[in-house]
Amino acid sequence: MSVAVIDRNDVVLRGRLSAPAEIRTLPSGDALVTFRLVVRRPEPRARGQSVDVLTCITYDRALQRRVSAWQAGDVVEVEGALQRRFWRTGTGTASVCEVNCRRGRKVPRSGPAAGERTA
C-alpha cells in the first residue's frame, strides 16, 4: 500500500475567533495570517479544561482576505491540515504545531442546525 493511501491529515474545526487575525511577513517574504479558535472539548470534565484554543494559519490569499474581516467572537468553520512549522532563532531551532487552513467560512448565528445538540 502506498503512503498516500495510509496517511490522512484532515482537520475540521468550528469555534469562536478569540481575537482579530494577525498578518505577518515571514523572513522568506511570504505573507501569513494567523488566528486562534476557541473550540469546546467534546466531553468537558467537571474540573478541568472545557475548551482548547487552537492556532490556525493560512497562506491562501483569498482566505487571508476573508479571515481578516472576521471579528473576535465570530463563529467560524475551517478546514485544513495539522502541521509543524520550523524556523531558526538566535538560540537554535524553534517549532510550532498549527492548523494550516485551506478553507474557511463564517457560520451564521441562526440557531443550531438540524441534528446538533443545544446543551
C-alpha positions in Angstrom: 0.0 0.0 0.0 1.3 3.5 -0.8 1.8 6.1 1.9 -0.8 8.3 0.2 -3.5 5.6 0.9 -2.5 5.1 4.5 -1.8 8.6 5.7 -4.6 11.2 6.3 -4.3 14.6 7.8 -7.6 16.4 7.6 -8.8 18.8 10.3 -12.2 20.5 10.5 -12.8 22.9 13.3 -15.8 25.1 14.3 -15.3 27.6 17.1 -15.2 31.2 18.2 -12.5 33.6 17.0 -10.6 34.6 20.1 -9.2 37.9 18.6 -8.8 39.5 15.2 -6.4 37.8 12.8 -2.8 39.0 12.6 -0.9 39.4 9.3 2.8 38.6 9.4 5.5 38.6 6.8 7.9 35.7 7.2 11.7 36.1 6.6 11.0 34.3 3.3 8.8 37.1 2.2 5.6 35.0 2.4 2.5 36.6 3.9 1.0 34.5 6.7 -2.3 35.2 8.5 -2.6 33.7 12.0 -5.7 33.4 14.2 -6.9 31.4 17.2 -10.1 29.4 17.5 -11.7 28.6 20.9 -13.2 25.1 20.5 -15.2 23.3 23.2 -14.0 19.9 24.1 -16.5 17.1 23.3 -16.8 15.9 26.9 -15.6 18.5 29.3 -14.5 17.3 32.7 -16.2 18.6 35.8 -12.9 20.1 36.9 -10.6 21.0 34.1 -10.3 22.4 30.7 -13.6 22.7 28.8 -12.1 24.4 25.7 -9.0 24.4 23.7 -7.5 27.4 21.9 -6.0 26.3 18.6 -3.7 28.3 16.4 -4.7 28.4 12.8 -2.8 29.9 9.8 -3.3 30.4 6.1 -1.1 31.3 3.2 -4.0 31.4 0.8 -4.6 35.0 -0.3 -8.4 34.7 -0.8 -8.8 33.1 2.6 -6.5 35.7 4.2 -8.9 38.4 3.0 -11.9 36.7 4.4 -10.2 35.9 7.7 -9.0 39.5 8.1 -12.7 40.6 8.0 -13.7 38.3 10.9 -14.2 39.8 14.3 -13.5 38.4 17.8 -16.4 36.2 18.9 -17.4 35.3 15.3 -18.2 31.6 14.9 -16.2 30.2 12.0 -15.5 26.8 10.5 -12.2 26.0 8.9 -10.7 23.0 7.0 -7.0 22.2 6.7 -4.2 20.0 7.9 -2.2 19.8 11.1 1.4 20.8 10.5 4.6 21.5 12.5 6.5 24.6 11.2 10.2 25.1 12.0 12.4 28.2 11.9 15.8 29.3 13.1 16.2 31.6 16.1 19.3 33.1 17.8 19.4 30.2 20.2 18.6 27.3 17.8 15.6 25.9 16.1 12.0 26.6 17.2 8.8 25.0 16.1 5.0 25.3 16.5 2.1 23.0 15.7 -0.8 24.7 14.0 -3.7 24.1 11.6 -2.8 25.2 8.0 -6.2 26.2 6.7 -7.2 25.8 3.0 -10.9 26.7 3.5 -12.9 28.9 5.9 -16.2 30.4 6.4 -18.2 32.4 8.9 -21.1 30.4 10.4 -24.4 32.2 10.6 -25.8 32.6 14.1 -29.3 31.5 13.2 -29.6 28.8 15.9 -28.4 25.2 15.8 -28.5 23.2 12.6 -30.6 20.1 12.3 -29.2 17.3 14.3 -27.0 19.5 16.5 -27.2 19.4 20.3 -28.2 22.6 22.0 -27.0 21.8 25.5 
